[in-house]
Amino acid sequence: MSVAEDGTADFGFERVSLAEKQGRVDDVFRSVAKRYDLMNDLMSGGLHRAWKSHLIGMLRPGRNRPFRHLDVAGGTGDIAFRVLGAGGPDTEVTVLDINEAMLRVGQERAETQRAGTRFGGRIEFVTGNAEALPLPRNMFDAYTIAFGIRNVPRIELALQEAFRVLKPGGRFLCLEFSRVDLPVLEKIYDAYSFHVIPRLGARVAGDKESYQYLVESIRKFPSPGRFAAMIEEAGFSRVTHRVLSGGIVAIHSGWKVA
């Protein structure tokens, strides 16, 4: 998903202004917020749970020391609750999302968790833009973004902001859809993506167009190699990526060395 010199960006297969892209992305997630996690289960056949578990396994939040974590574009709290569950009693998570409808879903889930005294006050929800985080520099031990960065109009700014708010020695992890690298699987995946997912979105979430956009946005996202180069350009070191499920998704990792 690239930004041209004329101030336009990809919105699925369309080319729109930056302002229009952000507004339309907001509309997509406002529409699907209440059914977002359910749709993830249905669209992936539950595989997204395994992918997220892999992400948390790579993160390994500290169990015996303070650990401050930032999850961006994670409004429903799905990643945040996993981090809290894997970490120790001094693990704290800030969930940041630009979309308040998504954040409300996460806040409702957090209230349920708090009622059971599971996580106490160790999670907070912040409205903010990944391109200009309303947070101080050198604040977090780790930063995650799962299935969100392809919706950011200016990815390079989001990566620079991730670098800024991480402490020296902090880790960046991104879970995102990628390029299927098995020819037979690619054909099946394309047919499923373009013909089944939008219809599923229409039936379950009442919104075919939003899921059509989400499918198209995957195809416009940079290749794993190109995205790794973008992460390096933002200042990160020891950048690597792992492809999962035949390339359906990839997890990119980078470290803030200094």
C-alpha positions, 0 to 999 in steps of 0.5 A: 500500500503505497503513497504517491507524491501527489498525496494519494494512496491505495484503498483496495484497488482504488486510488484515493486521497490520503484524507479520503482513505483514512475516512473510508477506513474508519467507516469500514471498521465502524461498520464491522466492529461488533462482528470483527472477531467473529468474522476473523474466526469464520474467515480464517477457520479459526487459524487467526488464533494460531497465528496470534499465538505464534506472535505471542510466542515470539514476543515472550512478555516478561513474567518476573519483571515490569513489561510495558506493551503497546498494541496498535490498531488492536481496538477489540483487545484480542492481542492485548488480552493474550499479552496480559495472559502470557505476561506476569503481574507487572505486565501492562498493555496500552491498546491504541486504535484510531477507531472508537467503535473498535475501542468500545468493543475492547473496553466492554471486554475489559470490563468483563475481565475486570469484573472477574478480577483477572487483569485489574487495571493493567490495560488501558485504551487510547484513541490515536493515530498510528502515524502520530502516536500521542505517547512519549518516546522510549516508553514501551518494551514492545510494540505489536500491530496485527492485521492493521498496518495495511490500513494505515495510509502512510505506513512509513510514518507508522514505522517511524512512530513505532521506533520512537516510542520503543525503549532501546532494546525494544521489539517491533512485531507485525502480524499481517496478511502476505503473499501465498507462495504455493501455486495451488494454494494461491488459486484456492485462496484467491477464489475463497477471498474474492468470492466467499469472504465478501458474501460472508461479510454480507451475511454475518456483518451485513457489510459486503463492501467492507470485506471486499475492501479488506480482501483487496487491501491484502493484495496491495500490501508490500511483499515480505521482502519489501516490507522488511526493507521499510522496517529497516528504513525506519531504523530497526535492526535485526529485521526478520520475517516468518511466513505461516500457512503457506504465505497467507500471513507473515510475522515481521520482527525488528529491534530498536538497538539504540 
